[in-house]
Amino acid sequence: MKEFYKDNTARVYYDPALDTLFLEYLSKVPGDEAFITINTAVLKAFAQLQTQKFVADIRKMGVISLHSQKWVVANLLPGMVKHLKGKRLFHAQLLDPNEVFSKVSASGIKKQSKEVAEDFDVMQFFDAEEMKAYLRDHK
């Protein structure tokens, strides 16, 4: 595992076994500025890697503003797609079924992500092992 970023709110790391960049929220995001800082680190890390796979583990993220959701759709996801130069981006979200606010924010990003690329979709999982199986199947 190579770690690219870590603070009290989140960590960004690469898992070579799954060939996947992970964003794991460790606690609720305190606001837009922190969210954008964390996700800017994600984009920088992704640009250094050859992977096509990205996971946002948002089980502890909390509520994300519409402004931050739009930032993901306008900056993070298009930046990842651009880096891949025509290859497909596989993006998954790991959700806690009991964490309503994270699910609402995740659904907002999933709906808006259709604007990023024609065949792009955000896959959502409640089970980490099921998500890992999906990642292993997409090479």
N, C-alpha and C positions, 0 to 999 in steps of 0.2 A: 504494500500500500504506500503510495506516495501522497503526502499531504501538501496541499497548495495554500490552504487558508484555514485559520482557526481563531475563533474568539468565543465569548461566553454564549453567543447565540447560535453559531453554526460552524460547521467544518466542511471543507471541500477536499475530496481526496479521490485518487484514481485506484481502482481495483483491477490489477492486471489479469487475474483469473477470469473475470467477467468482461474484461476490456471495456470498462464503463467508468465514466466520471460520476461521482456521487456528490450531491449537496445534501447534507444531513443537518436539519435544524435541531439544536440541542435545547432550545427554549423559545418562548414567544418572541417574535421580532418586535423591537420597541418602536419602530416607525419606518417611514419611507426611506429616510437617509441610510439607515442600517441595512434595510432590504436591498437597496440599490448597490451599496458597497459590497455586500456579500455576493450578489449576482454578477457584479462586474468582475469579481475574483473568479467566479465560475467561468465566465466568458474568456478571460485571460488564460485560465488553465486549459479549457477546451481547445483553444487555438494552439497550444503547445503539444497537443496529443493527436494521434491518428485515429482515435476511436470515433464511431458514429453513434455511440450510446451515452445517454445522460439520464440519471435518476435524481429526482427531487424527493427526498424523504421528508414529507411535510407533516408528519404525525404530531409534532410539537410546535409547529409554526405559529398557530393562532390566526387572527384576522389580518388579512392583507388588503390595503386600500385599493380602490379602483385605479388610482394613479399608479401604484406599484404593479398591479396586474397588467395595465396597459404598457408599462415599461418593459415587462417580460415579452409581450407580443411585438412591441416596436423595436426593441434593442437586443435582448438576449437571444431569442429564438432565431430571428433573421441573421444575427451574427454567427450563430452556430451553423445555420444552413449555408451561409456564404463561405465559411471556412471549409465546408465539405465539398465544395465545387462540384455540385451535381449528385453527390452520393446522398443517400437517404439518411435522415436523422431519426433515430429511435429514442423517443423520450417517454419515460415512465414516471408516474407519481406514486409514492407509497403513502397511503392514507390510513388514518385510524377511524374506523366506522363510528366511533363514539365522539369524535372531535368535529362537531358540526361546523364551526367557523372555518377550520382548515378546509373542509370539504366544499364549502361555499366558494372560498377563494380559488380552490383547485378547479372547480367546475367553471368558474369565470374564465380562467386561463385556458382551459380545454376548449371551451366554445370559441373564444377569440383566436385560438391557434390555427383554425382553418384558414385564416388570412395569410399565414406565413408561407405556405406552399401547398400545392394542389393535393399531393398524396400524404400530407403530414397530419398526424393525429397524436394526441397525448394519450397513452395507455394508463389506466388507473388500476391499482392493486391494493387490496387490504391485507394480503398475505405475502410476506417477504420471500418465502420459498417459491411461490408461484411466479413472482416477479423475476426471481433469479433464473428460473427455468425459461421464461420468455426471453431474457437477455442472452442466455446460452444458445437459444434457437435462432437468434438473429445475428448473423455474422456478416 
